[in-house]
Amino acid sequence: MTTKQRVIHTILFEALALILVVPLVILITGKETGELLKVAIGLSFYAVVWNYFYNIWFDKHFGCNRSERNVYIRIGHALGFEGGIIVVTLPVVSWFMGISLFSAFLLEFAFLVLFFFYAIAFNYVYDRVCQRLLTAPA
């Protein structure tokens, strides 16, 4: 994947994630939109940086041919990505929302489950669309 492709992948992933998550968090927590949008954008920025470097590392160790990845590789990819997210975001969410680390963990766990499936689905669709675009006749 080229740098341009990685940037497009990462921006699409996070933009769709924000569209999905911010309304859900507002419904669950009752916090004001402005407050949640600030933390969501901050967490999203971290996720963009993490996504970029994590995917470079993952491609180096598990191959660059994304269209040939099986379900086990995709599950491992999603688990590793989400594990790296929670290490940083857990204390931030706890502090920002004024809740215990355990409560933040429960909230994050619910979203990690959601994002686990989102990441697998997004990457599968993204890889298939890219493959078709690259192999389509001119």
Steps between C-alpha positions, in 0.01 A plus 500: 500500500640839408511790744213667312292182521574468874392859563176452305434171680559656841291811437208298363519258793495776761243722328251214478582402858424852628170503311412170665633554854422860597120460480522169689706650781262795529210259538681282753657768718270799468804728470479811286594470134776764521675325788486160337603631164820643651601173662390300195716712271796469739461124524449482126825690443682247716329218310607649166864511607480152656319363193766629263799358686326181612406416142853560377627260768223247430562500123872452558438193719193347333540597137390791288249310288193602696253335263639154586462532878285232654251550781754404769750761382221760491389410853860518625541836328187640668596364844848652481366833382236522774749389765725790408208740513381404849842543662490874433129576492391332823652756738394787271138387492500444876637847568286683245173338601577511871449127546708222650748306291273197534197692371711640219616147422140378477408788270811450290445125490157551347650725234796270446260219418321731257829615348633146481224412255511843336876466435463155347209609279656833402834346405338216307283740299784749453734227376240363257416845361870584456564168330216561254610856431858391436404209274214673312560546129580857398 
